[in-house]
Amino acid sequence: MKKVKWGVIGAGGIADRRTIPGMLLAENAELYAVSEINMELAEKLRAKHGAVKAYDNYQDLVNDPEVEAVYIATPVGFHKEQAIAAARAKKHILIEKPVAFTVEDGEEVKRVCEEEGVKIAVGLMMRYHSYHQVMKNIIAEGKLGQVVSCRGQLTCWFPKMENNWRQQKATAGGGALVDMGVHCIDLIQYITGSKAKKVTGFSANKTFGYEVDDSSSTLFELENGAYAYVDANFNIPDAAAKCRLEIYGTKGSMLAEGTISQVEAGKLDVVLTDDTLGYDAAQDRNDVKPVDIDVTFGNMYTKEVESFSNSILNDAPIEVPIEDALYVQKVMNCAYESNDTGKVVYLS
Ligand SMILES: NC(=O)c1ccc[n+]([C@@H]2O[C@H](COP(=O)([O-])OP(=O)(O)OC[C@H]3O[C@@H](n4cnc5c(N)ncnc54)[C@H](O)[C@@H]3O)[C@@H](O)[C@H]2O)c1
């Protein structure tokens, strides 16, 4: 099978922990090069993951004629310049979320990719969880009826750390909402097939005293009329995290727990019933059995790399298009604006 030759820019964080190990399992991808902030780190990561080349700067990596696609996993402040350099060098791009610091910068990245004729996808890899695919299919097949209510939750424990780029406004842009809520908003829009149209939000630092939010709650209405709630926190212990994704419709409910995660795991409870039933004053809730769901778990990062490599090799549709990621970023901007103004904010 033909394999895409990948170069990784920023190989020491999530790339080292998850994406490169996932890439190494992909059938149609090959890790060719890594770049880091210095040669010692780059060489260490090259050797660890069996890449051919190590670079101490991203420009040399994108200029390497062997590299066909790059995965950009640096702190967000570097995304725009690195993505534009990669596109100008005619490399396809898988970029971590958020695409860039601002939506405008992300749109510029998109424009340059179009100009250069390269493909770009975004690292919202939770779309590939088998249970999320099942949930999406159930809604697409109409089995949940009219979707009326959604909730997505992602939390972790992230205490104050000296000089951490994620805890500063100038380098992260936002906090728990931008870093974790992003996945929940994306999953709700992806699974329901409907986009947010009006948004309210609360966000603040309640616990740790760093610049960005450690607590955020976003309430939005989707184009299909459903209400959705996303709660993202940096101040809930990991051991207490539930990471729930819940979607309710006029014919049933789907409750996932532990699926909004870096590991494909967790459980899914689906109840489908009949919306033609009459009103039951007793509100009897005991007569419906959960639906049996049979899936095989895999590695979401492998699926992410295989999917985009397939788009590159065979012109298959891109599973996480940049437009979707930029829309999620607009929703988050609206949530912060709502927090600041106390008003409902409409997406234009
Ligand atoms: N999808 C996911 O599961 C997931 C999880 C965590 C982070 N992320 C995203 O990945 C990106 C990176 O986050 P992280 O947690 O890995 O950050 P990190 O700070 O842990 O790692 C970033 C790496 O990039 C390197 N780096 C910094 N500047 C560089 C440059 N100019 N050239 C080359 N390398 C450079 C750093 O040395 C470091 O090794 C962010 O956009 C984040 O939102 C995604």
The ligand as a Gaussian input file, in Angstrom:
#p B3LYP/6-31G(d) Opt

LIG

0 1
 N       -6.130000      16.405000      20.066000
 C       -5.532000      16.163000      21.209000
 O       -5.683000      15.100000      21.785000
 C       -4.648000      17.205000      21.820000
 C       -4.153000      17.026000      23.112000
 C       -3.253000      17.967000      23.623000
 C       -2.899000      19.061000      22.867000
 N       -3.444000      19.242000      21.631000
 C       -3.069000      20.406000      20.819000
 O       -1.723000      20.206000      20.354000
 C       -1.011000      21.441000      20.336000
 C        0.219000      21.313000      21.227000
 O       -0.195000      21.032000      22.535000
 P        0.762000      20.174000      23.510000
 O       -0.054000      19.842000      24.686000
 O        1.398000      19.061000      22.775000
 O        1.838000      21.290000      23.867000
 P        3.257000      21.058000      24.517000
 O        3.728000      22.376000      24.952000
 O        3.206000      19.934000      25.501000
 O        4.147000      20.499000      23.297000
 C        4.442000      21.299000      22.182000
 C        5.782000      20.856000      21.583000
 O        6.097000      21.761000      20.519000
 C        7.472000      22.107000      20.624000
 N        7.670000      23.407000      19.965000
 C        7.389000      24.637000      20.425000
 N        7.699000      25.559000      19.505000
 C        8.174000      24.883000      18.421000
 C        8.646000      25.300000      17.148000
 N        8.685000      26.586000      16.824000
 N        9.026000      24.325000      16.277000
 C        9.000000      23.020000      16.613000
 N        8.554000      22.589000      17.830000
 C        8.150000      23.509000      18.702000
 C        7.757000      22.142000      22.116000
 O        9.139000      22.014000      22.387000
 C        6.947000      20.954000      22.590000
 O        7.683000      19.748000      22.525000
 C       -2.000000      22.504000      20.791000
 O       -2.590000      23.087000      19.666000
 C       -3.025000      21.710000      21.589000
 O       -4.304000      22.328000      21.611000
 C       -4.289000      18.325000      21.105000

